[in-house]
Amino acid sequence: MSLVNQIVTIPLFQDLPQKDLKDLTAIVIHQVFKRAQIIFSEGDEGKGFYVVISGRVKIFKLSPEGKEQILHIFGPGEPFGEVPVFAGKCFPANAEAIEKSRLFYFPRDAFFDLINKSPSLAMNMLAVLSKRLHQFTALIEDLSLKEVPGRLAAYLIYLSEQQKSTDDLTLDISKSQLASLLGTIPETLSRILARMTREAIIESDGQRHIRILDLKLLEKLASGEVRLSK
Amino acid sequence: MSLVNQIVTIPLFQDLPQKDLKDLTAIVIHQVFKRAQIIFSEGDEGKGFYVVISGRVKIFKLSPEGKEQILHIFGPGEPFGEVPVFAGKCFPANAEAIEKSRLFYFPRDAFFDLINKSPSLAMNMLAVLSKRLHQFTALIEDLSLKEVPGRLAAYLIYLSEQQKSTDDLTLDISKSQLASLLGTIPETLSRILARMTREAIIESDGQRHIRILDLKLLEKLASGEVRLSK
């Protein structure tokens, strides 16, 4: 896969014009970390940020007694360290590969130069991040306002926007986590998925893959215009 | 209140250095819209974006038959129109004040000039937006992984980060919406709030105002380290 094709799959850079993507390929550095290898340490100057291409990275703090507290685990497509790097601060925690991981590294100086030369890259990235924030806000509101089938519909639409596809959606959390997120139990979630499948709204492999067959109807379910029959 | 003090309360600009805030005050235009006044129409060139200072604004589309579909309602502190404006596109929907509304308007050309002159403003805004995205992601994960008291704790911590205060948090949704978001019913939510009050973790006015008394304990509840006694 070409570098541009890899970069365009990163949500942080999604929707960027081809020119911006090409500019980014000129500064990205491909890095590979072994399992248990430290990527950066708390207090290090934020000289650049990372995006996970494959593998997993844990972000953690150490207590004065040396006890490890994991703050977050990042997987493919996810950026980390970018908040302090954009803000010109030190890293507030440690990062370590928990398995062999391929990362894209964007040095701050080179990234800053890019923005300096091409302010439209900054504007476009602001657009990408603002759009994702609106999607998240809408998701959180949707989750709080609807019945379970409507919430599931809203979640699937959100996923299809995120993954830019209706053909092969991959649930990014387990079914029991999804049930919990939707405020229900896995059994109810399975029943609703089965009903949506029967009505030819979606197709599900019973695992994490879902295909949207009738987006219009799904949108109506999400907006509450129609309800799923029992 | 000074313009800088007003701008710093807008989440889109939170955490920006004083210099950036001052630069923004130089380009902002204060606008007042009457109830039912159109702010922009679908297809208009995105010449600038808005932040609601007071009042409420609805974003809507019109069907070919003229039927109105409301996509979103924005209130104080919330930006709108910034995604197409950052991306240099036309507005994809209409905006109308649903009550008398005071707005801050940021013209695109002036904003672009600012970024052009001061790329660090762009970097700092990218940091702000990235940080909010991480907070949102964490909230969504938290909501899907914890028992109801832990979820409530996670939500209150999220609110205190958003509102930069532990002293007077204002729930931004109704209690029944919050109950639904946490996957429970209003009665259970009220019981948990009462228990947290009894244990001096929070203080609640029974309405939308909450004060965090013991943030450490709330964090332990959210992380699952401790559980609320019955």
Interface residues (C-beta under 8 A of the other chain):
Chain A: L12 D15 H72 P79 E82 V83 P84 F86 A87 G88 F112 I115 N116 P119 S120 A122 M123 N124 M125 L126 A127 L129 S130 K131 R132 L133 H134 F136 T137 A138 L139 I140 E141 L143 S144 L145 I173 Q177 L178 S180 L181 L182 G183 T184 S223
Chain B: L12 D15 Q69 H72 P79 E82 V83 P84 F86 A87 G88 F112 I115 N116 P119 S120 A122 M123 N124 M125 L126 A127 L129 S130 K131 R132 L133 H134 F136 T137 A138 L139 I140 E141 L143 S144 L145 I173 Q177 L178 S180 L181 L182 G183 T184
